[in-house]
Amino acid sequence: MSDSEKDAGFQSAGGYGHRIIPALLVVAMGVVFLCGNLGVRIPFFNQANWWAWFILVGATWPLSRAWERYRAVGSVDAAVVHSLLNALAVVTVAMFFILGLSWAMWWPLFVIYGGLCMLVRDPRRRRWDRVR
């Protein structure tokens, strides 16, 4: 059985193959919270901003879409870059809260992000152009 057949069987067997990464991240976050409750100090984990770690889970969807697209086409195309940019935006927002960064200082990152998004043609736009 080839790897692609195994992947297809895994996907169809439970239909949850695309949820593995988010599920593992949630489990890892639970372990980090448990360690904090047991007195084990983790340097990057600040109890005051515990909720910001859940924002990172939101980055798993565009990351998994980028990975699926990359595997499907075998190269990095506009759809892959578009998904990666979406994940980057979510991770950036989460890092602002987790690291306690100043929005007043770092807001130009979102201007840069906007420019990068303008450089990459949204793959969904082509479908919309055909409809019009």
C-alpha positions in Angstrom: 0.0 0.0 0.0 1.4 3.4 -1.0 1.7 6.4 1.3 -1.1 8.2 -0.6 -3.4 5.1 -0.2 -2.6 5.1 3.5 -3.4 8.8 3.8 -6.6 8.4 1.8 -7.6 5.4 4.0 -6.9 7.4 7.1 -8.8 10.4 5.9 -11.9 8.3 4.9 -11.8 5.9 7.8 -12.6 8.5 10.4 -12.8 11.6 8.3 -10.7 13.5 10.9 -7.2 13.5 9.5 -7.4 17.3 9.0 -8.0 17.7 12.7 -5.0 16.0 14.1 -2.7 19.0 14.3 -5.3 21.2 16.1 -6.1 18.3 18.4 -2.4 17.8 19.3 -2.0 21.5 19.9 -4.9 21.5 22.3 -3.5 18.5 24.1 -0.1 20.3 24.3 -1.7 23.4 25.7 -3.5 21.3 28.3 -0.1 19.8 29.3 1.4 23.3 29.6 -1.5 24.4 31.8 -1.3 21.3 34.0 2.5 21.9 34.4 1.8 25.4 35.5 -0.8 24.2 38.0 1.7 21.7 39.4 4.3 24.4 39.9 6.5 23.6 36.9 7.5 26.9 35.4 7.8 27.1 31.7 9.7 30.2 30.6 7.6 31.2 27.6 4.3 30.6 29.4 2.8 33.6 31.2 -0.2 32.8 33.3 -1.6 36.4 32.8 -1.9 35.8 29.1 -3.0 32.1 29.1 -6.0 32.8 26.9 -3.8 34.2 24.1 -2.4 30.6 23.4 -5.9 29.7 22.2 -5.5 32.3 19.4 -2.6 30.1 18.1 -5.0 27.2 17.5 -6.7 29.4 14.9 -3.5 29.3 12.9 -3.7 25.6 12.4 -6.5 25.8 9.9 -4.7 27.9 7.3 -1.5 26.0 8.0 -3.2 22.7 7.3 -4.8 24.1 4.2 -1.4 25.3 3.0 0.1 21.8 3.6 -2.8 20.0 1.9 -2.5 22.3 -1.2 1.3 21.9 -1.3 0.9 18.1 -1.2 -1.8 18.2 -3.9 0.1 20.4 -6.4 3.6 19.5 -5.4 4.8 23.1 -5.3 4.2 26.4 -3.6 1.6 28.3 -5.5 -0.6 31.3 -4.8 -3.0 29.3 -2.7 -0.2 28.0 -0.5 1.2 31.4 0.0 -2.2 32.9 0.7 -2.9 30.3 3.4 0.6 30.9 4.9 0.0 34.6 5.1 -3.3 34.0 6.8 -1.6 31.8 9.4 1.1 34.5 9.8 -1.5 37.1 10.7 -3.0 34.9 13.3 0.3 34.0 14.8 1.4 37.7 14.8 -1.7 38.7 16.8 -1.2 35.9 19.3 2.5 36.8 19.8 1.5 40.4 20.5 -0.5 39.1 23.5 1.8 36.3 24.6 4.9 38.4 24.5 3.3 41.6 25.7 4.4 43.6 22.6 3.3 47.2 22.1 0.7 47.6 19.4 1.7 51.2 19.1 5.2 50.1 18.0 4.5 47.1 15.9 1.4 48.0 14.0 3.3 48.6 10.8 3.7 44.8 10.6 0.1 44.7 9.5 0.8 47.3 6.8 3.5 45.0 5.5 1.2 42.0 5.8 -1.4 43.9 3.7 1.2 44.6 1.0 2.2 41.0 0.9 -1.4 39.9 0.5 -1.7 42.4 -2.4 1.3 40.7 -4.1 -0.3 37.3 -3.9 -3.4 36.9 -6.0 -6.2 35.3 -4.0 -7.0 32.0 -5.6 -10.7 32.5 -4.8 -10.7 35.7 -6.8 -10.3 33.9 -10.1 -13.5 32.0 -9.5 -15.3 35.3 -8.7 -13.9 36.9 -11.9 -15.4 34.0 -13.9 -18.8 34.5 -12.4 -18.9 38.2 -13.3 
